[in-house]
Amino acid sequence: MSKTIRLTTAQALTRFLTAQMTMIDGRKTPVFAGVWAIFGHGNVAALGEALYQVREQLPTYRGQNEQSMALSAIAYAKATNRKRIMAATTSIGPGALNMVTAAAVAHVNRLPVLLLPGDVFAGRRPDPVLQQIEDFGDGTMSVNDAFKTVSRYFDRIMRPEQLIPALNRTMAVLTDPAECGPVTLALCQDTQAEAFDYPESFFAERVWSFRRPRPDEGECEAAVTALRAARKPVIIAGGGVNFSEANAALAAFAERHGVPVVETQAGKSALPFLNELNMGAVGVTGTAASNTVCEEADVILAVGTRLQDFTTASWTLFRNTAKTIIGLNTQVFDATKHQALPLVADARVGLEELSARLGKWSAPATWTAMARKARSDWIAVADTYTAPGNAERPSDAQVIGAVQRALGRDVIGMCASGGLPGEMHKLWQASFPGSYHMEYGFSCMGYEIAGGLGIKMARPDKDVVVMVGDGSYMMMNSELMTSVMLGRKITVVLLDNRGFGCINRLQHATGGARFNNLYDHNVKQDVAPDIDFAAHARSMGAVAMKVKSLAELEAALLDSRSNTRTTVIVIDTDPMLSTDAGGAWWDVGVPEVSTRPSVLDAHAKWAEGRAKQTLGH
């Protein structure tokens, strides 16, 4: 008879998590790096006590907001290339729902995170319990059902023994390269505290490996045949290159076969900026070099990318009607998009096998030379946008230039939403894998500071520079205090354009009146609010200052390197300036009927762009 141990459901959960291991650089390491927790009546009594008992093996970190603490966990997973994972637990009701947006971020970006929201009573004796919704037609419904659409795996634990199959399935999903994403285990409050005789074997240490699936023979041959026929091949490097740690394999493939590489937001830093075959950012926020080669490409090797609209310029970028797409991806859903030839495999293994089979084949020398020249031409143009200046309100591009002049390339630059991602995608000079960290799959405002903290926890050896606009800072800044509390220093460069500058520009570009985006569009008094962001950051324990010029910014950044606490540097920027070189069309529906001539003109331009879209791809 197998031995058992009597534990509450919550105790069994935490003990199981501490027993899950993986190998990193030849060393056995716990899969779970910690649990983010905001306690309430739905998780404090049972799960809180269980976490206290394992606090030495499984640290608990207190967040300030349920969404932001989960975002920190997600950024941590991304910064470790999905090798290590964090969990996040909340109470029921509003606490749980606050975490749904974070679940969507993880889902879209294929990132592992374990979400543990408290739930209603399985036994239903005290129904309705505090913070419980009541569905008039479904007695099984709780707010946690909202997680179902943004979870790779969802389960509601209503009996202690249900934890056994649920956790086995949880680990299979979190560590699978194709299925990877958020897992939600909704923990009923009474079930958390209920004891059960669990088999001791359930808590045996297990070492999880991250598999590298090899390509199918037939799919590989079809890809090789297509590449051998190519005269103008291009590689799109997506986030899967970084997750697979296929950076060296990508560089070797590109150099051996003379194929230019373009990078998505998630794929940026797949190659160093200095690599002569790195054309840089692609698509709507792309460089002129990348978009030029993509317009002509006859074979597109799409590695680890989901080919979203910003990458394809809403399917107006790849204009060669005879083009062939090869989808190298662990997930068949992504590998077969847009009539691609699927190559379902790990990115590193797939690139290595393709290269071996291609042998001495290389793209025509004229194509490779044209790409290199396009790259050097673009860099010369880009340098004019990042150059120092004396404007009272500099552009975002100039701020990016100042940051890199002051701190160099051996830092991790990160951002999430608004206008900064486009500028950073084009202009940030990434030097090593992971030195560019962008959440643009879901473009979640508020990710920046929470994400920066998660990155620093994963990469304590690197300086982390968070680039954030004032609009996103206002949405979510509370983990600034957490970074101070935990002693995890990040450097925050806060660009204050007094509102939502990016959407204001889009509104203007689509013919709309400037309305409801910048502070002075909404002011009901004589003066729009002038927020003292430096004072606010200092109130949370950060070192903070406001600078009045790019020169002062560079000096403050140099000084900040000796700070031991999180540092916030604020600078005013121009909401209307952006890098107009490079880029491509983006499909944003413009009204067909309007009383405003500017809207009708914008609609006419939109129609011209839409006419270039390829259907069926």
C-alpha positions, 0 to 999 in steps of 0.5 A: 500500500502506498504511503499517504500524507494528510494535508489541506488542499492549499498545503498540497498545492504549495508542497507540489510546487516546491518539488518541481525542478528543471535544469539550467546551465547544468544545475538543478533549479526550482521551476517556480521562483516564487508566488506573488500574493495579495491576500483577502478572505478568499485565500489568506486563511488556507493558502496564506498559511500554506505559503508561510510554511514553505516560505524558505523554498518558495518565496512569497512577494506582496504586490500592490495590485493584482494585475501588476503583480501578475505582470511582474510574474509574466515579465520574469518568465519572459526574461528567463526564456520561459525556463522559470515560472512564477505564480500569483494568487488573489482573493475572490471577486475584484481581486481575481478579476483584476488579474484577467488582463494579465492572463491575456498578456500571458496568453497572447505572448505565449508566456507561462504563469500560474494564476491562483484566484480564490473562488466561492465555496464549493459546498455553497453553505454561506452563499452568497459569500462576500464578493460573490456574483450570482448568475440568475441562470447558472449556479456554477458561475463565478467571476473566475469563469472570465479566465477561461478565454485567456487561459491555456488550461483552466480548472476549478478545484472543488474537491481536494483530490482534484488537485492531483490531475489538475497539477499534472496537467498544469505542469504539462502546459506550462513547460510545453513549447507549443501549449505554453501560456497561463494556467488558472486554477480557481481555488474554492475557499472551503476546499483550500482548507479541507484535508485529504490523504495525498499519496507521498509520490505526488510530492516526489521531486520531478525534473522537467525538460523543455523539449525541442521537437524536430521537424517532420521529414516531408515538411523539412524537404519542402522548406529546403526546396522552397529556399533553394529556389529563392532569389530574394529570401528573408528571415523574420525573427519572432519571439520564438527565436529568443525563447528557443535560445536559437540566437547563435543558430540564427546568426550562423544560418543568416551568415552562411546563406547570406539571408537578411533578417528582420525582427518583430517586437518580440524577436528584437535582440535575436541578432545583435544590432551590429550584425550586418545582416540584421535589418532591424524592426519590421512592419508598421514600426519597421526600418526602411531596410527591413521593409524594403527587403520584405516588399521584394522577398520571394521566400519568407522564413518566419521563425517563431512569429505569429505574424500579427498585423504590425509585422505584416503591415496589415498584409500590405508589406509582402508584395511579391505575388509569387512569395512563399512563406515557411512557418517554422514554429512549435505551434501548428496554429502559427506554423500554418497561418496565411497558407504557409508551408509548415515546419513544426519544430523548435526554432534552434533545431529547425534552423540547424537542420535546414542549414545542414540540408541547404549545404553550400546554398546561399542567396544571390550575392547581389541580394545580400549586398543590397540588404547590407546597403539598405541597412547602412543607409537606414542607420545613417537616417536613424542617427539623425532622429536620435541625435542630441538637440536643444528643443524645449520638449525633445522627441521620444527618439531623442530621449532614446538616443540620450539613454543609449549614449549615457548607458551604452548597449549593455543594458536591458531596455523595456517598454510596452505600449503607446508611441514608445514601442514604435520608436524603440523598435526602430531605434533601440540598439540591442546588443545581446539576447533579451536586451530588448524587452517589449510587451507588444503582443497585447500592448498592455498599458501599465506593464512597464514598471511591473514588468521592469521589476520582473525582469530585474528579479530574473536578471539581477546581473543587468541594469534594467531601464524602463521607458514609460510615458506619463499616461501608462505611468498614471495607469499603473505605478504601484510596483515602483514601491515594491521594487524599493521594498524588495531592493530590486533597483530599476531605472525608470525614464518617464517621458511626460507628454501630458496625456496619450500622445500616441493615440492623439497622433493616430486620431489626427492621422485618421482625420479626427479632431484632437479630442479626449487624449491630451490633458489640455483637451479635457481641461475644465479650468484655466490650467491643465494639471501639471503633475509632479511625477518626481515627487510622486516617485519619491513618495514611494521611496524611489530616488527621483528628479526632473530634468530640463534637457537631453544633456541633463538627462544624460548626466542624470543617467550617468549619476544613477548608475551609482544609486542603489535604489530604484531611480525615476528620471522625468523629462517633458517630451513633445506629443506630436513628434515621431520618427516618420522615416521607415514604417508601413501602413496599418489598417485602422478603420476610418469612418466612411461618412463624416461631416468633417472633410479631414475624415473623408480625406483620411478615409480615401487614403485608407481605401488606397492602403486597403487596396494593397492588402492581399487576401488569402496571403 
